[in-house]
Structures are given as C-alpha cells and as structure tokens.
Amino acid sequence: MGMGGSCLYDKPLISLVGNRFIVSAPILCSKTTPNLNCLKRKTTVLKHFCFISQNRHRFNRSFSLPPVSVAKPYQLPSFRTVVAASSASVEQLVGEHALSEGEENWDLSNMGDVEVFDFDKGFASTDMKHLSAPVLEVKELDELPEQWRRSRLAWLCKELPAHKPGTLIRILNAQKKWMRQEDATYVAVHCMRIRENEAGFRVYKWMMQHHWYRFDFALATKLADYMGKERKFAKCREIFDDIINQGRVPSESTFHILIVAYLSAPIQGCLEEACSIYNRMIQLGGYQPRLSLHNSLFKALISKPGVSSKHYLKQAEFIFHNLVTTGLPIHKDIYGGLIWLHSYQETIDKERIKSLRKEMQQAGIEESREVLLSILRVCSKEGDVEEAEKTWLKITHFDSDFPSQAFVYRMEVYSKIGEPMKSLDIFREMKEKLGGSSVAAYHKIIEILCKSQEMELAESLMMDFITSGLKPLLPSYIHLMNMYFNLGLHAKLESVFSQCLEKCRLNRTIYSIYLDSLVTVGNIDKAEDIFNQMNNDGAIGINSRSCNIILSGYLSSGNYVKAEKIYDLMCQKKYDIETTLMEKLEYVLSLTRRNVKRPVSLKLSIEQREILIGMLLGGLRIESDEQRKNHMIRFDFNENSGTHSSLKNHIHDQFHEWLHPSFKPSDASEAIPYRFCTISHSYFGFYADQFWPKGFPMIPKLIHRWLSPRVLAYWYMYGGHRNEAGDVLLKLKGSREGVEKIVKTLKAKSMDCRVKRKGRVFWIGIFGSNSIWFWKLIEPYILDNLKYFPEAGSRSLEKNSEETQTINFDSGSESDEGSSEYTDDDSS
C-alpha cells in the first residue's frame, strides 16, 4: 500500500461480552502487496463492524474500549520505518486533468480575444517519482510495554476511519487523559497507510491542540504529501504553512506536490498560488524543480485566453530563466508561448521577441503557425506592413486552412498606415477563401471603416453582420455611433441607439455616446432622463465622463440649480471636474456659496464601508505591508460569472477614487479588468485589523452589529448563490465562533439557517420561507439586472460553482475538521 509492510485485515472474531463488543485477533495476510480480494474483505469487515458499533452506541453513548483482561486484542501490523515514497498512480497531473480545461485549439471562428496557445500533445506531464522527503520513524505496537495501551491503539486504528468527523473528534477527546504524541502519531500513520488520509489529517490537527505536542517534521511532510496527491490543496497548504511557521523549510516533495495540487484545481486563484509556491521553492528552499514541473506551470500560465494570460509574462520569463540557468532542455512551446505572451502586451518588447526567435533558429526549431500569428499580432500593433507580408507568406505555406485571425491582423496593419480600402480587400479575400467571416473580422473591418468615415461601406457591412446571425453586435454599434457623432449626424445616431436597444444589452459606453449627442444638440430634458436612467441602473452606472457631459449641458443651458446638484454629486463621488467646466462653476457657485469645495479628500462613505464589510465576508482580500501601517484591498472577480461581470463594473465605480492609477481606464477605453486594487493607504487599517489581522481571514467579534441589509446584499452578490428554488448559499471563511455569531444574528432577524463546513470554508444555507425573508431584506440593494437571479444564478451555479453542488445540508456533517452543522438545538 506504499508504507512499510502491506498486511491487511482478514475476518476478525467479534464477540459480545455484556454490553461490549470484543475484537479478537484476526488472521492477517502476509506482508506482501495485497490483492483486490483482500481489499474487498477488509472493506466488508470494517463496514460490518461499524454497523454493529454504531447500533451499540444507541444503547451506550459512551465510547467503551475493549477490556484488557479478555481476549487477545486486535493486532495491527508492525512497522518501524515508513519511508517517504510517492505513488505513481497520481503522477499524471496537469497534462491529463488540470490543464486539459485550458487546452483548447485555436477557434478561429470566434473573436481574437479568446485565443489560447495551442500546445503540443503531451507537452507537460509531471514526474513525481523519487522526490526527496524525510524518513518517518514510528514505533512498533509490540514495543509498547502496556497491554492496555496496545489494545486501545488497535481499537482506535480500527474505529476512527469508520466514523464521521464529529464522532471521530469525540472519540479522540475521550482518550485525551492517556493519549500522547507517540500514540496519536501511530494512529495518524496507520490511517495514512490504509489510505484513510482524511482521518489521519483530523488526528494530526487534534494532536496539535494539546500541550504535549511537539512539531514532527517527518509526519507533517508525509501527511501534506498524501493530502496533495489527493488534490486536497487547502489541507496540504495548511500543513505547508505549519511547517513554515515552525521555522522549517518544507521538503522538495511537499513543494512539488502542492504546486501540482493547485494546478489540478479549476478554482480561481489557484494558479496564482501555484506560482507563489513555485517561486518560494526556488528562492526559499533552494530546490531545482524538475523539467516536468517547469513545463506544467508554464503551460498553465498560457492555457488561458491571451487577454487573461498576458499578465503572467513576468512569471513565464522567470520559468524560462530557471530553465536556462539550470541547463534543462527548452521545449519549442516554451519559446512559442513566450512570444505569444509578448505579442499581447500593451508595449511590445520587439528586441526580446527578436532574441527569442534567434534562439529558436539556433536550436533548430521551426516557427509554428501559432508563433507566426503572434508575429502578425505584433505587426498589427506596430503597423509594420513589410514584416506582416513576409509572415503571411510563411503562413500560407502550411498545409492547414488559413487562420481567420491572420486576416484580421493584416486588416489592422493596413488601417494603421491609412489604407482602409486594402483592409476591405483582405476582408473580402477572407470571405472568399474561408467561405465566411468571423465575428472578430466583422468588428475589425467595421471599426476601420468607421474611423476612416466610410459611412456607406460601414453601414452595408453592418447590415451583413446583423443578417449573418453572428454575435455580439455591440462593439460594432459603438463604432457606428462614434462615427455619426463625429460627423454630426445625431438623428442617425439616435436611430442606431434605438436599434441597439432591441438587439443588445447596452453598457455605459453606448449610453455615454448617446448622452453626449443629446447634450450637443441641446436636448437637455432627454439627456437628463438618460442620465437618471444610467444612475438608477447599477449595472450601467455613471462615471466622471457622464457627469461632466450632463454638467456641461446644464451650464450651457443656464440651468444653474441642476448644475449645482451635479456638482454636489461629483463631490460626493469624488469625480474630477474638467478644467473648463470648473471655471464656469466657480462663477456660478460664487453667487450662492462662500466656499467652493473641490472633490479631493479621500474618505469612505457609509455606503462604501458597508460594501467593504459585505465583500470581506464574501472573500475579499486585504494585503498589508510589513509594518501593517498601509493596506491595499484587492478586488478579484470571476471571469466566468455573469453576476461578477455586473458587480465588478459597479464596484469599480463605487471605489474609483481609491483605485490604483493603473486600474483607472481612460475615457477612450472603458474596459474594466476583472482584477484591480486600491492604493496602499492607512485608512483601510480598521478593516485589515478586523478581517485580516494576521494575514488570514477572520470574522470580527462585533460582526453582529454590522450585518445591515446592504452588507448582506453585497456578501450575497460577491460570495453567494441562489438556486432555482430560491434557496440561498453564502460562503464564509473564519472561525467557528464567528460563524455562530452570524447565525445567531440571522436568527434574530427571523431567518433560520444551517451551516456546513468544507475544508476552511463555511457555507450558510438559508432555505424555504427563510430565504424569502432574506431576499426581501436585501432586494433594495441588489443591482437591478441581478434581481431576477434564480435563472441567472442557476447557470452560474452550474458552470462556475461546482463546490456548492457537493454540499448537501440534509445529510450528515461534511466538515473536514469537525462537525460544524448548526440547528435550532445546537446553534449556541
């Protein structure tokens, strides 16, 4: 079974003496590798014994141990040395499971923003054989002098794996008068030996809570490795952190296996954690990762769409540097992937790309079609026609079909040098050779023609685009409206806006263009209606640009009362006012006010404070400097969640004045990233001390005072789900005591709930009529487009929240570290 000898139980002799069951000595299998029949016999016997034991507990609630004086106690196989060995059955990690989800071929019928790098089959498969780990020494059972201790340990080894977490902890608590570290270590190692690693983990956590516990590096390493191999990265990371906190450096096997576990998890944030552990493996541990681990992590970095992967360029370069400095062979897809990442950067490092291409040539590696497409992408950004045509010629020599993105990049190259008609010819060539056009190609050619103000051609192609049935149409509508605005054709602009309302779900950009048009033509009343509509719709919202537009309309029309109200609104939201408008405002305000305040001070409003508390409950992160003087809030949203897509825009607006300058989009490009952060500021110290006091999430002692309806609403939108039946699940991290306070507070608001624990995450379930009351309480603060959440929530739950589907509140406790299910009788 992978540890020491391989004895397994055969049928033991179970007898009833009084009200106690006695397990006599079984016939043991020989110390050889067990076969399947032996495993089946063991499982059947354990289940039979557990059934008898559980029914016996109905009559006798105390956990009585077998008496020492009667039949020979159940014997466990003796083993002195357990050598850290890695089983090969879980070694096929990223290449088969984790990275298969990101391993997509180039879908050239879609938009260019969803390109992923096409890897060679079998590029990354992680080898975990013969990883160095410390040797774990465990005494043999027969070396213990006391027969009663041997008997009790044998009973515990047989009993504990059969019970649920809560019962297991209660059994262990009943032994704390006599049990010491040697005994608990023996039980934990035995559980690992029979592959009951969850039970071993709970025994390990239980022993850590006692005064006699002394850190055992070998045991922690063995347990962390086993949890990692089962892809339970949270438990593996918990032990990994324990090792670090003890001032020890984890073994190479623990680093390696933890990285593998993170890469295998399809959960947002795991890739970043894998990168962090990889960096610490080299910088802290001084280890040299194996080639397969370098390749697996690199493949994970660029297995996402290019727009998402481009942020991992520094990490990818670090992996490449480690491959070079350690003299490991570099796969062709490492070169290709690096060039691919560089081609997506805002500022292109042409010298670096040239250097990588030269190294590929020296290594005898031919440039693949993906590499050539990356070069074309660079040419399209730089307007390098000569290099683009050379690259296009190389692409045509491949036997496969022409990639549609290559046509799009060529169109963009010629648009950069002012030849839109050449771009149109390439678009027509694409339709002829491929028998149709892609969404990205339609967007690009319409954008090119609109910028060059070729109105008739742009309108004609827009009609073709609509009749083709391809979507989305919104980007092309935006280009059309911008063209009409620049040409002063406001009637056509309004017509396109009305058409867009019927076919698309509008965003703030298109509303702002229409608002600007209404103000320009002097239709202030209609502009005011549109502005109010934007302000009332949380999914669209207003920003500095839209406020400045309506402010200029009020000032130009002489409506100074409403101009003052917009000014006050901008001060409240801390929006910047355009210089030309501020000069007019100063005169207007001087007539009615002594002092003209400017929106410059940074201070959180009551609404912002409640939003922060709600999102911190839902999993928002705070990072502090070493002195814990300044703190930064990191907003992370799930790219695959429709709820988070709407929420990120709203949160970006709410905290715009606090955001780091790199996350403030210009008026020309209002694309909001899924991850952004605030500036580092001492003002967030209160929230850091309450929710992240030691770098880990905690539930404040006074949380029961802060659970306002708005707090609950943002907790639900950021870290909650609602199914088709209307039941609500809320995710929460922290201590059991903190969860109990929240449960009590909800019950005080006449909302009963139940709690489950999965690893380090609690899930609070609100069902039936309680969920109806909960929804009525938070509905006024839910974004308008999220109020019909049962339908949207069910899709989100199906696609992106797999962990919530495994939670069954009607079953027994699913806690990983003890029972944590509260009911009316046991909520205190």
Secondary structure, DSSP 8 states (H G I E B T S, - for coil): --SS----B---EEEEETTEEEEE---B--SS---HHHHHHHHHHHHHHHHHHHHHHHH--S-----TTSS--------SEE-----GGG---IIIIITTTT-----TTS-GGG------TTS-----TT-----EE---GGG-S-HHHHHHHHHHHHHGGGS-HHHHHHHHHTTTTT--HHHHHHHHHHHHHTT-HHHHHHHHHHHHTSTT----HHHHHHHHHHHHHTT-HHHHHHHHHHHHHTT----HHHHHHHHHHHHH--STTHHHHHHHHHHHHHHTS-----HHHHHHHHHHHTSS-HHHHGGGHHHHHHHHHHHHHTT----HHHHHHHHHHHHTSSS--HHHHHHHHHHHHHTT----HHHHHHHHHHHHHHT-HHHHHHHHHHHHTSSS---HHHHHHHHHHHHHTT-HHHHHHHHHHHHHHHSS--HHHHHHHHHHHHHTT-HHHHHHHHHHHHHHT-S--HHHHHHHHHHHHHHT-HHHHHHHHHHHHHHS---HHHHHHHHHHHHHTT-HHHHHHHHHHHHH-TTT---HHHHHHHHHHHHHHT-HHHHHHHHHHHHHHT----HHHHHHHHHHHHTT-SS---TT-----HHHHHHHHHHHHTT-EEEE-TTS-SEEEEEE--TT-HHHHHHHHHHHHHTGGGB-GGG---SS-----SEEEB--BGGGHHHHHHH-TTSS----TTHHHH--HHHHHHHHHHHEEE-TT--EEEEEES-HHHHHHHHHHHHHTT---EEEEETTEEEEEE-HHHHHHHHHHHGGGS-GGGSSHHHHHHHHHHHH-HHHHT--TTSS---SSS-----TTS--
